Each structure stands twice: as structure tokens, then as C-alpha cells.
Amino acid sequence: MPSRLIHRLIAIVAAASAVLPAASGPAVAEQTADTVDRTSVDQGTLTLPPLPVRLGDGQPCTKASQKTATAAPWSRSALGLSRAHQLSEGEGVTVALVDSGVGTSIPALSGRVTALGGAGTDCPGHGSFAAGLIAAAPEKGIGVLGLAPRARILAASGTDDRGAPSVQRVAQGIRDTAKRGAGVIYVSATLRTGRSELASAVKFAASKDALVIAPAAPDAVPREELGPDGEVPRGPYWPAALPGVLSVVDFGPSGVRQQNAPPAYRPDLAAPGDGMVSVGPRGSGHFIGSGASLAAACAAGAAALVRAHHPEMTAEQVSRQLLEASYPAAIPRLDPYAAMSTVLPASSSRSALKAAKPPAARMPAPPDTGPRTWGLAIAGVCLAVVLLVGAAGVVIPRGRARGWLPPGR
């Protein structure tokens, strides 16, 4: 059995025996609700507060958590971070977050957060939580650790102060962070409109060699976005569905998504996203959250590792590494170590294989039939001579014996 497969099986077993979800709630967000919690996870006797998806009107900003997670979350084993960090910790790479903002006083991100405009204030806390998954530094007695703990964070506001995204904010955030040199741009939003505007922003990011990563499904669906009969929309979601964007879906400790999760639209990659533990917008406490947006944050952290380990790679090549070196499954699963250590053939990418055409069939030239024709003619003549000689050997003696008279005389 290949060593990589053994490694992933060990990781899955470890994940199943680590922190498990204890309960789940609806995948539909009330417009005025303070929080939608798909997962509640116990850390031994400690229950962490849930991460808000977005805040209702009049709701106060998310307060600092008074509880810390001392045990390592299941995602650390599933992602193989101890092994991956032997190769890279993301140093020298800037990861942009187009989200609700990132708190600039979070201890685990101290000195590594730059905020554009008002993005240094994170009222809901989602952007800070995602930033912790991407880049939280190790702390003594704390189990939470980001994928790229030496990467820098560049925060831009893609939502209002309630956590509701808009096309204009997200598009501008992508452009602004690409201009500022971000190598990876994480977008938390799943928008139903704005395809052309977001496509233009993504194209601009590509021109600056920035890889855009976004969730392939919403964490929860606001009431106003439900169908006439209350059905949950099935996408497409922007910017994840755009060409050139790496779209990511979540899975949990059991290896599958929660049953009540909103459906994903054509994801490229799967990553840990359910029962995730990370930092809040202020203080040193921790929260628990679930959703495809958190899986996309993990993929953004892995992209930072690859960009730091292979600085010569373009954004497109980094995306290919994450996809082609992923753990094989119905939806390929993120494997940060393999993405850094695997050397891919120049033509092995899925897109290259799809585009490749088989060589045109070449029929050999017909052989020269002249010698064969002459050979057959000579053989025919020889055969005729032999037959004539044989016939003469029979006829001539009989003719002499009869005095060359015809038969019957």
C-alpha cells in the first residue's frame, strides 16, 4: 500500500477519535438571528461558544470568548500539520481575507495583520475565525494552530458590520488585496448574483498572480434567499463557480458533510470545515464553527504553504498542486504535505488531459506491387512449360505407337 495512502488512513482514524460534533442545528439562517450553529463541540468538559454566521439587526458584536481550547482539534491530524510544517509554515506569503474583517489585537495573529479601511474591526467574528484557521501561531497550552502560522494576513471588508456580503464589497476587496500583493485571496462569500463584476475582479487578481479561493456552498441560507416553497438554492455561487477560482466544500471528523448542510455547487476540493476551532475577533479565547467557508480558509492556508515552499510557482500552478496532489476521493481532499512534496509531470493536469488529442493515425504506404507481379508471371510461365512437357511425355509415345493415326482407326 502506498505510504501516502497509509498516511491518510491514519489521519482519518485519528480524526474519528478526536473532537466529535455533538449536535447540529438548521442550515437556514433567520434574518434576525444572532447565530446559526451547525455544530457544538465539547473539548472534554469545556463547551466552546458557537461562531456566528451573521448578526441580526440590533444584535451586539461578538464578545471575546472566555474559554480556550487546550486539546488539538481533529482537523490538525486530518491535515497532517506536524508533517507539513517540516516543509513550510507560510513565511513570506500574504493571505488576503475578503470577509467581515480581522481583529488586529488577536494574540495568535500578533504583528501579522494589516487591515484595509475599516477591516481591522470585526463585529461578527467570522473573518477573525477564518484568519486563525489560516495563520494562528502556536501558543503554549493551546491546541489551535493555523495551517500557515508564519504567513501574513491582509484584511479587506467584503461584508457590512452585520456580516452580510455584497457584490460590490467583495469585488472591491479582491481588487484591493490583489493590488497590495496578496499571493492568496480568500473570499468567504457565496453570492447568487454579480457574476460579471466578480469575474472581472477575479481576472484582475489572476493578472497579479493571486490565487482566489472561495466556498462552494453557503454556511447557512438567509430566509430571504429561500425558494417560494422554502427550498434551499443549489447554486451556482459566486465567485466560487467562476473559472480560475478554487472552490472548496467542507467535511467533518467522520469524513462526510453534515446532513443539514446547504448543497454545494460543483466543488473542486474538499477540506475540513465542520467542528472547526479557532480564534475570535478579540481576546485569546476560542469558538467553534462549521461550514464550507471554513474549509475554504483551510485551503487558503495550504495554498500559502505551497507558495512559500515553491516561490517559483504561479497561482495557477499552486492551484494545480492542491488539486492534483490531493487525496483521491469523489471530491479530492486537501493534503497540504503532498501538495508541497509531489512533483507533477508537466502534462498530468486534469485540464491538460481533457485538452489532449490522440495522435492522428498514420497508415503505412502501400507496398510496391511490381516485383510481385513479375514473380507471379514468371511462375505462371514456368508452370505452363512444365504442364506442356508433361503432356508431351504422354502424348508423343502414344502417337508414335499408333502411327499418328486418330483414335478409333
Secondary structure, 3 states (H helix, E strand, C coil): CCHHHHHHHHHHHHHHCCCCEEECCCCEECCCCCCCCCCEEEECCEECCECCCCCCCCCCCCCCCCCCCCCCCHHHHHHCHHHHCCCCCCCCCEEEEEECCCCCCCHHHCCCEEECCCCCCCCCCHHHHHHHHHHCCCCCCCCCCCCCCCCEEEEEECECCCCCECHHHHHHHHHHHHHCCCCEEEECCCECCCHHHHHHHHHHHHHCCCEEEEECCCCCEEHHHCCCCCCCCCCCCECCCCCCCEEEEEECCCCCCCCCCCCCCCCCEEEECCCEEEECCCCCCEEEECCHHHHHHHHHHHHHHHHHHCCCCCHHHHHHHHHHCCECCCCCECCHHHHHHCCCCCCCCHHHHHHCCCCCCCCCCCCCCHHHHHHHHHHHHHHHHHHHHHHHHHHHHHHHHCCCCCCCC
